[in-house]
Each structure stands twice: as structure tokens, then as C-alpha cells.
């Protein structure tokens, strides 16, 4: 909400025609952000939307209402537990299995857990444009590529 408040003020006081590019987080994956003209052209990082939209549609058809935005995370956690339980050699919940470098694909896209306790997500970069849904300007990576860029 702060971005929606600050962006128009910044645009009003902007000088010399220089235009800053606003950068946002996954929290900007919200229609209320997309309606603010001062944010047209802004970029934000977010998981690919296709799987989440399908999840939301399935949830709504079963429950009669849209899921809370956070519902995808426990769904992905449960799917991960099931995948680890059904491994060919039997259930494997070891650190090695959970921290495999290739990660796992969930409703919120590709993710992995690291040995240092942090996680990585493969996110797309989207741009807010006038009168339309955000446009993907850089798709989410399909794999984790750990080579230096």
C-alpha cells in the first residue's frame, strides 16, 4: 500500500524528465497495484502465475470461495512430503533428499531448500502496464543454474 501512496507523489515531484523504474516484490502481484498509473512500467518479481491460477480455480470449485493467498505454501509443503514419501527406494526425509540442488516444482513455481536453512525460488519478472494484466518481461527459470552470471 505504501508504493501505491508514494509512487504518485514521487512522479509529481520528479524533475528533469528522468524517470525512475520502480521495483517491487511478490506483494505487488495484486490488482490494486496494477491500477496505479504512477506504477505503469514498474517491475516486480513473482512466481509464474499459471499453476497458482489453476490451484485457485480448483480450490474455489471445491470450497465455493477463493483460497487465502498463502494457501499455496502448505499445499506445496504437503506435495513435497508426499513426493519424498513415495521415492523409489522408500520414504526419504533426509537432509540430502530435502536439499537436492534441482529443487522441487510446486504451485508457486520452482523452489529448493539449502543446507544453510534458507530457500531459493525461481521467480519471473513482470511489468505493470496500463489496462492489462502484468506482462512477463523475464520468465522464471526452469532450473536452478548455479553458474556465476
Order of alpha helices (4+ residues) and beta strands (2+ residues): alpha-beta-alpha-beta-alpha-alpha-alpha-beta-beta-beta-beta-beta
